[in-house]
Amino acid sequence: EIPELDTILVQTYEPTGPFGAKAIAEIPMDGMAPAIASAIFDATGVRIREIPFTPERVWRALKSEKK
């Protein structure tokens, strides 16, 4: 759940990009990782601060939290 977002398009030219374009593939991942990290914390009480959130990383965090 997030508040309503306003989208603002800014057209610029990037000389190093194909046809003057900029990369945007990373943008959809920006909100997902913190949401997954919060879900893991809510479910386990353990904060994971590195991605990817692999089962092994979660397991290790759970084991270290018990110590």
PDB file with one MODEL, atoms N, CA, C and O in Angstrom:
MODEL        1
ATOM      1  N   GLU A   1       0.839  -1.170   0.000  1.00  0.00           N
ATOM      2  CA  GLU A   1       0.000   0.000   0.000  1.00  0.00           C
ATOM      3  C   GLU A   1       0.885   1.234   0.000  1.00  0.00           C
ATOM      4  O   GLU A   1       1.726   1.427   0.878  1.00  0.00           O
ATOM      5  N   ILE A   2       0.673   2.048  -0.997  1.00  0.00           N
ATOM      6  CA  ILE A   2       1.422   3.296  -1.101  1.00  0.00           C
ATOM      7  C   ILE A   2       0.450   4.412  -1.440  1.00  0.00           C
ATOM      8  O   ILE A   2      -0.635   4.157  -1.962  1.00  0.00           O
ATOM      9  N   PRO A   3       0.832   5.647  -1.146  1.00  0.00           N
ATOM     10  CA  PRO A   3      -0.048   6.757  -1.516  1.00  0.00           C
ATOM     11  C   PRO A   3      -0.090   6.927  -3.034  1.00  0.00           C
ATOM     12  O   PRO A   3       0.744   6.381  -3.756  1.00  0.00           O
ATOM     13  N   GLU A   4      -1.057   7.681  -3.494  1.00  0.00           N
ATOM     14  CA  GLU A   4      -1.179   7.949  -4.920  1.00  0.00           C
ATOM     15  C   GLU A   4       0.076   8.659  -5.422  1.00  0.00           C
ATOM     16  O   GLU A   4       0.612   9.542  -4.752  1.00  0.00           O
ATOM     17  N   LEU A   5       0.534   8.267  -6.602  1.00  0.00           N
ATOM     18  CA  LEU A   5       1.744   8.837  -7.178  1.00  0.00           C
ATOM     19  C   LEU A   5       1.404   9.727  -8.360  1.00  0.00           C
ATOM     20  O   LEU A   5       0.473   9.442  -9.113  1.00  0.00           O
ATOM     21  N   ASP A   6       2.152  10.798  -8.520  1.00  0.00           N
ATOM     22  CA  ASP A   6       2.049  11.649  -9.698  1.00  0.00           C
ATOM     23  C   ASP A   6       3.231  11.344 -10.597  1.00  0.00           C
ATOM     24  O   ASP A   6       4.376  11.346 -10.145  1.00  0.00           O
ATOM     25  N   THR A   7       2.962  11.084 -11.864  1.00  0.00           N
ATOM     26  CA  THR A   7       4.016  10.798 -12.830  1.00  0.00           C
ATOM     27  C   THR A   7       4.330  12.062 -13.610  1.00  0.00           C
ATOM     28  O   THR A   7       3.436  12.719 -14.144  1.00  0.00           O
ATOM     29  N   ILE A   8       5.611  12.391 -13.668  1.00  0.00           N
ATOM     30  CA  ILE A   8       6.064  13.548 -14.430  1.00  0.00           C
ATOM     31  C   ILE A   8       7.068  13.050 -15.456  1.00  0.00           C
ATOM     32  O   ILE A   8       8.102  12.489 -15.093  1.00  0.00           O
ATOM     33  N   LEU A   9       6.774  13.247 -16.724  1.00  0.00           N
ATOM     34  CA  LEU A   9       7.677  12.834 -17.791  1.00  0.00           C
ATOM     35  C   LEU A   9       8.601  13.993 -18.147  1.00  0.00           C
ATOM     36  O   LEU A   9       8.148  15.106 -18.415  1.00  0.00           O
ATOM     37  N   VAL A  10       9.890  13.718 -18.144  1.00  0.00           N
ATOM     38  CA  VAL A  10      10.893  14.713 -18.509  1.00  0.00           C
ATOM     39  C   VAL A  10      11.666  14.150 -19.686  1.00  0.00           C
ATOM     40  O   VAL A  10      12.340  13.128 -19.557  1.00  0.00           O
ATOM     41  N   GLN A  11      11.574  14.802 -20.821  1.00  0.00           N
ATOM     42  CA  GLN A  11      12.258  14.313 -22.007  1.00  0.00           C
ATOM     43  C   GLN A  11      13.635  14.961 -22.109  1.00  0.00           C
ATOM     44  O   GLN A  11      13.763  16.185 -22.145  1.00  0.00           O
ATOM     45  N   THR A  12      14.647  14.124 -22.153  1.00  0.00           N
ATOM     46  CA  THR A  12      16.023  14.582 -22.323  1.00  0.00           C
ATOM     47  C   THR A  12      16.710  13.645 -23.304  1.00  0.00           C
ATOM     48  O   THR A  12      16.170  12.599 -23.664  1.00  0.00           O
ATOM     49  N   TYR A  13      17.874  14.020 -23.719  1.00  0.00           N
ATOM     50  CA  TYR A  13      18.645  13.182 -24.640  1.00  0.00           C
ATOM     51  C   TYR A  13      19.885  12.683 -23.910  1.00  0.00           C
ATOM     52  O   TYR A  13      20.622  13.477 -23.325  1.00  0.00           O
ATOM     53  N   GLU A  14      20.119  11.384 -23.939  1.00  0.00           N
ATOM     54  CA  GLU A  14      21.295  10.769 -23.314  1.00  0.00           C
ATOM     55  C   GLU A  14      22.238  10.326 -24.433  1.00  0.00           C
ATOM     56  O   GLU A  14      21.938   9.361 -25.136  1.00  0.00           O
ATOM     57  N   PRO A  15      23.372  11.010 -24.613  1.00  0.00           N
ATOM     58  CA  PRO A  15      24.256  10.687 -25.734  1.00  0.00           C
ATOM     59  C   PRO A  15      24.874   9.292 -25.665  1.00  0.00           C
ATOM     60  O   PRO A  15      25.274   8.753 -26.697  1.00  0.00           O
ATOM     61  N   THR A  16      24.960   8.699 -24.485  1.00  0.00           N
ATOM     62  CA  THR A  16      25.572   7.369 -24.381  1.00  0.00           C
ATOM     63  C   THR A  16      24.557   6.239 -24.515  1.00  0.00           C
ATOM     64  O   THR A  16      24.942   5.075 -24.617  1.00  0.00           O
ATOM     65  N   GLY A  17      23.274   6.564 -24.515  1.00  0.00           N
ATOM     66  CA  GLY A  17      22.241   5.530 -24.607  1.00  0.00           C
ATOM     67  C   GLY A  17      21.831   5.257 -26.042  1.00  0.00           C
ATOM     68  O   GLY A  17      22.068   6.084 -26.922  1.00  0.00           O
ATOM     69  N   PRO A  18      21.217   4.107 -26.288  1.00  0.00           N
ATOM     70  CA  PRO A  18      20.761   3.802 -27.642  1.00  0.00           C
ATOM     71  C   PRO A  18      19.639   4.763 -28.065  1.00  0.00           C
ATOM     72  O   PRO A  18      18.639   4.902 -27.361  1.00  0.00           O
ATOM     73  N   PHE A  19      19.809   5.409 -29.192  1.00  0.00           N
ATOM     74  CA  PHE A  19      18.830   6.365 -29.721  1.00  0.00           C
ATOM     75  C   PHE A  19      18.539   7.496 -28.739  1.00  0.00           C
ATOM     76  O   PHE A  19      17.458   8.083 -28.766  1.00  0.00           O
ATOM     77  N   GLY A  20      19.510   7.804 -27.866  1.00  0.00           N
ATOM     78  CA  GLY A  20      19.344   8.886 -26.906  1.00  0.00           C
ATOM     79  C   GLY A  20      18.533   8.518 -25.682  1.00  0.00           C
ATOM     80  O   GLY A  20      18.154   9.395 -24.905  1.00  0.00           O
ATOM     81  N   ALA A  21      18.260   7.239 -25.495  1.00  0.00           N
ATOM     82  CA  ALA A  21      17.422   6.788 -24.378  1.00  0.00           C
ATOM     83  C   ALA A  21      18.249   6.553 -23.117  1.00  0.00           C
ATOM     84  O   ALA A  21      19.462   6.352 -23.178  1.00  0.00           O
ATOM     85  N   LYS A  22      17.571   6.582 -21.984  1.00  0.00           N
ATOM     86  CA  LYS A  22      18.178   6.256 -20.690  1.00  0.00           C
ATOM     87  C   LYS A  22      17.637   4.912 -20.218  1.00  0.00           C
ATOM     88  O   LYS A  22      16.537   4.507 -20.592  1.00  0.00           O
ATOM     89  N   ALA A  23      18.417   4.233 -19.398  1.00  0.00           N
ATOM     90  CA  ALA A  23      17.981   2.946 -18.848  1.00  0.00           C
ATOM     91  C   ALA A  23      16.923   3.174 -17.773  1.00  0.00           C
ATOM     92  O   ALA A  23      17.069   4.056 -16.927  1.00  0.00           O
ATOM     93  N   ILE A  24      15.857   2.377 -17.811  1.00  0.00           N
ATOM     94  CA  ILE A  24      14.832   2.461 -16.770  1.00  0.00           C
ATOM     95  C   ILE A  24      14.477   1.091 -16.211  1.00  0.00           C
ATOM     96  O   ILE A  24      13.526   0.971 -15.439  1.00  0.00           O
ATOM     97  N   ALA A  25      15.213   0.072 -16.579  1.00  0.00           N
ATOM     98  CA  ALA A  25      14.868  -1.285 -16.159  1.00  0.00           C
ATOM     99  C   ALA A  25      14.974  -1.474 -14.656  1.00  0.00           C
ATOM    100  O   ALA A  25      14.284  -2.326 -14.097  1.00  0.00           O
ATOM    101  N   GLU A  26      15.816  -0.707 -13.991  1.00  0.00           N
ATOM    102  CA  GLU A  26      16.016  -0.878 -12.555  1.00  0.00           C
ATOM    103  C   GLU A  26      14.887  -0.251 -11.740  1.00  0.00           C
ATOM    104  O   GLU A  26      14.682  -0.635 -10.589  1.00  0.00           O
ATOM    105  N   ILE A  27      14.171   0.677 -12.295  1.00  0.00           N
ATOM    106  CA  ILE A  27      13.175   1.425 -11.535  1.00  0.00           C
ATOM    107  C   ILE A  27      12.078   0.544 -10.936  1.00  0.00           C
ATOM    108  O   ILE A  27      11.739   0.751  -9.771  1.00  0.00           O
ATOM    109  N   PRO A  28      11.502  -0.423 -11.650  1.00  0.00           N
ATOM    110  CA  PRO A  28      10.454  -1.236 -11.030  1.00  0.00           C
ATOM    111  C   PRO A  28      10.934  -2.036  -9.819  1.00  0.00           C
ATOM    112  O   PRO A  28      10.115  -2.430  -8.988  1.00  0.00           O
ATOM    113  N   MET A  29      12.221  -2.281  -9.700  1.00  0.00           N
ATOM    114  CA  MET A  29      12.740  -3.063  -8.576  1.00  0.00           C
ATOM    115  C   MET A  29      12.923  -2.220  -7.316  1.00  0.00           C
ATOM    116  O   MET A  29      13.045  -2.773  -6.223  1.00  0.00           O
ATOM    117  N   ASP A  30      12.944  -0.900  -7.448  1.00  0.00           N
ATOM    118  CA  ASP A  30      13.226  -0.043  -6.297  1.00  0.00           C
ATOM    119  C   ASP A  30      12.226  -0.215  -5.166  1.00  0.00           C
ATOM    120  O   ASP A  30      12.627  -0.255  -4.003  1.00  0.00           O
ATOM    121  N   GLY A  31      10.967  -0.317  -5.461  1.00  0.00           N
ATOM    122  CA  GLY A  31       9.968  -0.458  -4.411  1.00  0.00           C
ATOM    123  C   GLY A  31       9.762  -1.884  -3.943  1.00  0.00           C
ATOM    124  O   GLY A  31       9.281  -2.116  -2.834  1.00  0.00           O
ATOM    125  N   MET A  32      10.123  -2.835  -4.778  1.00  0.00           N
ATOM    126  CA  MET A  32       9.864  -4.236  -4.455  1.00  0.00           C
ATOM    127  C   MET A  32      10.788  -4.753  -3.349  1.00  0.00           C
ATOM    128  O   MET A  32      10.320  -5.420  -2.426  1.00  0.00           O
ATOM    129  N   ALA A  33      12.070  -4.463  -3.421  1.00  0.00           N
ATOM    130  CA  ALA A  33      13.017  -4.993  -2.435  1.00  0.00           C
ATOM    131  C   ALA A  33      12.685  -4.541  -1.010  1.00  0.00           C
ATOM    132  O   ALA A  33      12.666  -5.380  -0.110  1.00  0.00           O
ATOM    133  N   PRO A  34      12.420  -3.250  -0.767  1.00  0.00           N
ATOM    134  CA  PRO A  34      12.045  -2.861   0.592  1.00  0.00           C
ATOM    135  C   PRO A  34      10.744  -3.507   1.067  1.00  0.00           C
ATOM    136  O   PRO A  34      10.601  -3.820   2.249  1.00  0.00           O
ATOM    137  N   ALA A  35       9.799  -3.704   0.152  1.00  0.00           N
ATOM    138  CA  ALA A  35       8.536  -4.342   0.530  1.00  0.00           C
ATOM    139  C   ALA A  35       8.759  -5.794   0.935  1.00  0.00           C
ATOM    140  O   ALA A  35       8.176  -6.267   1.910  1.00  0.00           O
ATOM    141  N   ILE A  36       9.603  -6.501   0.189  1.00  0.00           N
ATOM    142  CA  ILE A  36       9.910  -7.897   0.526  1.00  0.00           C
ATOM    143  C   ILE A  36      10.690  -7.961   1.829  1.00  0.00           C
ATOM    144  O   ILE A  36      10.435  -8.830   2.662  1.00  0.00           O
ATOM    145  N   ALA A  37      11.647  -7.043   2.016  1.00  0.00           N
ATOM    146  CA  ALA A  37      12.418  -7.009   3.265  1.00  0.00           C
ATOM    147  C   ALA A  37      11.497  -6.779   4.458  1.00  0.00           C
ATOM    148  O   ALA A  37      11.666  -7.407   5.503  1.00  0.00           O
ATOM    149  N   SER A  38      10.535  -5.894   4.309  1.00  0.00           N
ATOM    150  CA  SER A  38       9.581  -5.643   5.395  1.00  0.00           C
ATOM    151  C   SER A  38       8.701  -6.856   5.655  1.00  0.00           C
ATOM    152  O   SER A  38       8.375  -7.147   6.806  1.00  0.00           O
ATOM    153  N   ALA A  39       8.314  -7.563   4.604  1.00  0.00           N
ATOM    154  CA  ALA A  39       7.501  -8.772   4.773  1.00  0.00           C
ATOM    155  C   ALA A  39       8.285  -9.852   5.509  1.00  0.00           C
ATOM    156  O   ALA A  39       7.737 -10.538   6.373  1.00  0.00           O
ATOM    157  N   ILE A  40       9.562 -10.007   5.173  1.00  0.00           N
ATOM    158  CA  ILE A  40      10.409 -10.982   5.872  1.00  0.00           C
ATOM    159  C   ILE A  40      10.537 -10.597   7.337  1.00  0.00           C
ATOM    160  O   ILE A  40      10.460 -11.456   8.215  1.00  0.00           O
ATOM    161  N   PHE A  41      10.733  -9.308   7.607  1.00  0.00           N
ATOM    162  CA  PHE A  41      10.849  -8.844   8.989  1.00  0.00           C
ATOM    163  C   PHE A  41       9.545  -9.074   9.753  1.00  0.00           C
ATOM    164  O   PHE A  41       9.566  -9.530  10.897  1.00  0.00           O
ATOM    165  N   ASP A  42       8.418  -8.763   9.126  1.00  0.00           N
ATOM    166  CA  ASP A  42       7.121  -8.972   9.785  1.00  0.00           C
ATOM    167  C   ASP A  42       6.886 -10.441  10.106  1.00  0.00           C
ATOM    168  O   ASP A  42       6.309 -10.769  11.143  1.00  0.00           O
ATOM    169  N   ALA A  43       7.333 -11.329   9.216  1.00  0.00           N
ATOM    170  CA  ALA A  43       7.106 -12.763   9.406  1.00  0.00           C
ATOM    171  C   ALA A  43       8.089 -13.395  10.377  1.00  0.00           C
ATOM    172  O   ALA A  43       7.738 -14.343  11.079  1.00  0.00           O
ATOM    173  N   THR A  44       9.324 -12.880  10.431  1.00  0.00           N
ATOM    174  CA  THR A  44      10.369 -13.550  11.210  1.00  0.00           C
ATOM    175  C   THR A  44      10.939 -12.723  12.350  1.00  0.00           C
ATOM    176  O   THR A  44      11.517 -13.276  13.286  1.00  0.00           O
ATOM    177  N   GLY A  45      10.786 -11.410  12.286  1.00  0.00           N
ATOM    178  CA  GLY A  45      11.411 -10.546  13.277  1.00  0.00           C
ATOM    179  C   GLY A  45      12.885 -10.306  13.004  1.00  0.00           C
ATOM    180  O   GLY A  45      13.580  -9.714  13.830  1.00  0.00           O
ATOM    181  N   VAL A  46      13.368 -10.759  11.856  1.00  0.00           N
ATOM    182  CA  VAL A  46      14.778 -10.613  11.484  1.00  0.00           C
ATOM    183  C   VAL A  46      14.865  -9.654  10.305  1.00  0.00           C
ATOM    184  O   VAL A  46      14.130  -9.789   9.326  1.00  0.00           O
ATOM    185  N   ARG A  47      15.763  -8.690  10.405  1.00  0.00           N
ATOM    186  CA  ARG A  47      15.941  -7.705   9.344  1.00  0.00           C
ATOM    187  C   ARG A  47      17.024  -8.183   8.384  1.00  0.00           C
ATOM    188  O   ARG A  47      18.160  -8.410   8.799  1.00  0.00           O
ATOM    189  N   ILE A  48      16.686  -8.339   7.106  1.00  0.00           N
ATOM    190  CA  ILE A  48      17.640  -8.702   6.058  1.00  0.00           C
ATOM    191  C   ILE A  48      17.961  -7.427   5.296  1.00  0.00           C
ATOM    192  O   ILE A  48      17.052  -6.748   4.818  1.00  0.00           O
ATOM    193  N   ARG A  49      19.245  -7.091   5.176  1.00  0.00           N
ATOM    194  CA  ARG A  49      19.631  -5.825   4.557  1.00  0.00           C
ATOM    195  C   ARG A  49      20.390  -5.987   3.248  1.00  0.00           C
ATOM    196  O   ARG A  49      20.930  -5.014   2.721  1.00  0.00           O
ATOM    197  N   GLU A  50      20.438  -7.206   2.718  1.00  0.00           N
ATOM    198  CA  GLU A  50      21.117  -7.443   1.445  1.00  0.00           C
ATOM    199  C   GLU A  50      20.194  -8.216   0.517  1.00  0.00           C
ATOM    200  O   GLU A  50      19.448  -9.094   0.950  1.00  0.00           O
ATOM    201  N   ILE A  51      20.257  -7.878  -0.763  1.00  0.00           N
ATOM    202  CA  ILE A  51      19.514  -8.647  -1.746  1.00  0.00           C
ATOM    203  C   ILE A  51      20.501  -9.429  -2.587  1.00  0.00           C
ATOM    204  O   ILE A  51      21.647  -8.997  -2.715  1.00  0.00           O
ATOM    205  N   PRO A  52      20.128 -10.534  -3.155  1.00  0.00           N
ATOM    206  CA  PRO A  52      18.791 -11.112  -3.192  1.00  0.00           C
ATOM    207  C   PRO A  52      18.426 -11.779  -1.868  1.00  0.00           C
ATOM    208  O   PRO A  52      19.301 -12.207  -1.115  1.00  0.00           O
ATOM    209  N   PHE A  53      17.144 -11.861  -1.600  1.00  0.00           N
ATOM    210  CA  PHE A  53      16.636 -12.501  -0.388  1.00  0.00           C
ATOM    211  C   PHE A  53      16.518 -14.000  -0.639  1.00  0.00           C
ATOM    212  O   PHE A  53      15.437 -14.506  -0.940  1.00  0.00           O
ATOM    213  N   THR A  54      17.617 -14.690  -0.513  1.00  0.00           N
ATOM    214  CA  THR A  54      17.619 -16.134  -0.754  1.00  0.00           C
ATOM    215  C   THR A  54      17.193 -16.873   0.507  1.00  0.00           C
ATOM    216  O   THR A  54      17.337 -16.344   1.610  1.00  0.00           O
ATOM    217  N   PRO A  55      16.671 -18.084   0.363  1.00  0.00           N
ATOM    218  CA  PRO A  55      16.331 -18.873   1.547  1.00  0.00           C
ATOM    219  C   PRO A  55      17.536 -19.058   2.472  1.00  0.00           C
ATOM    220  O   PRO A  55      17.393 -19.020   3.694  1.00  0.00           O
ATOM    221  N   GLU A  56      18.708 -19.255   1.896  1.00  0.00           N
ATOM    222  CA  GLU A  56      19.908 -19.429   2.724  1.00  0.00           C
ATOM    223  C   GLU A  56      20.225 -18.169   3.521  1.00  0.00           C
ATOM    224  O   GLU A  56      20.598 -18.258   4.691  1.00  0.00           O
ATOM    225  N   ARG A  57      20.081 -17.009   2.910  1.00  0.00           N
ATOM    226  CA  ARG A  57      20.362 -15.751   3.617  1.00  0.00           C
ATOM    227  C   ARG A  57      19.378 -15.549   4.768  1.00  0.00           C
ATOM    228  O   ARG A  57      19.765 -15.110   5.851  1.00  0.00           O
ATOM    229  N   VAL A  58      18.113 -15.867   4.533  1.00  0.00           N
ATOM    230  CA  VAL A  58      17.113 -15.750   5.599  1.00  0.00           C
ATOM    231  C   VAL A  58      17.420 -16.750   6.706  1.00  0.00           C
ATOM    232  O   VAL A  58      17.347 -16.411   7.887  1.00  0.00           O
ATOM    233  N   TRP A  59      17.761 -17.971   6.335  1.00  0.00           N
ATOM    234  CA  TRP A  59      18.085 -19.005   7.320  1.00  0.00           C
ATOM    235  C   TRP A  59      19.281 -18.579   8.178  1.00  0.00           C
ATOM    236  O   TRP A  59      19.257 -18.726   9.400  1.00  0.00           O
ATOM    237  N   ARG A  60      20.320 -18.053   7.534  1.00  0.00           N
ATOM    238  CA  ARG A  60      21.501 -17.603   8.289  1.00  0.00           C
ATOM    239  C   ARG A  60      21.155 -16.453   9.236  1.00  0.00           C
ATOM    240  O   ARG A  60      21.649 -16.404  10.362  1.00  0.00           O
ATOM    241  N   ALA A  61      20.320 -15.545   8.786  1.00  0.00           N
ATOM    242  CA  ALA A  61      19.906 -14.436   9.646  1.00  0.00           C
ATOM    243  C   ALA A  61      19.107 -14.945  10.841  1.00  0.00           C
ATOM    244  O   ALA A  61      19.272 -14.455  11.958  1.00  0.00           O
ATOM    245  N   LEU A  62      18.243 -15.926  10.606  1.00  0.00           N
ATOM    246  CA  LEU A  62      17.478 -16.512  11.708  1.00  0.00           C
ATOM    247  C   LEU A  62      18.398 -17.196  12.711  1.00  0.00           C
ATOM    248  O   LEU A  62      18.215 -17.059  13.921  1.00  0.00           O
ATOM    249  N   LYS A  63      19.391 -17.935  12.206  1.00  0.00           N
ATOM    250  CA  LYS A  63      20.328 -18.628  13.102  1.00  0.00           C
ATOM    251  C   LYS A  63      21.160 -17.634  13.900  1.00  0.00           C
ATOM    252  O   LYS A  63      21.393 -17.849  15.090  1.00  0.00           O
ATOM    253  N   SER A  64      21.613 -16.551  13.273  1.00  0.00           N
ATOM    254  CA  SER A  64      22.443 -15.578  13.985  1.00  0.00           C
ATOM    255  C   SER A  64      21.622 -14.790  15.000  1.00  0.00           C
ATOM    256  O   SER A  64      22.161 -14.333  16.009  1.00  0.00           O
ATOM    257  N   GLU A  65      20.333 -14.625  14.747  1.00  0.00           N
ATOM    258  CA  GLU A  65      19.458 -13.917  15.680  1.00  0.00           C
ATOM    259  C   GLU A  65      19.250 -14.720  16.962  1.00  0.00           C
ATOM    260  O   GLU A  65      19.074 -14.141  18.034  1.00  0.00           O
ATOM    261  N   LYS A  66      19.269 -16.045  16.858  1.00  0.00           N
ATOM    262  CA  LYS A  66      19.064 -16.901  18.025  1.00  0.00           C
ATOM    263  C   LYS A  66      20.234 -16.851  18.990  1.00  0.00           C
ATOM    264  O   LYS A  66      20.072 -17.155  20.172  1.00  0.00           O
ATOM    265  N   LYS A  67      21.415 -16.473  18.506  1.00  0.00           N
ATOM    266  CA  LYS A  67      22.614 -16.467  19.368  1.00  0.00           C
ATOM    267  C   LYS A  67      22.612 -15.334  20.345  1.00  0.00           C
ATOM    268  O   LYS A  67      23.548 -15.196  21.132  1.00  0.00           O
TER     269      LYS A  67
ENDMDL
END
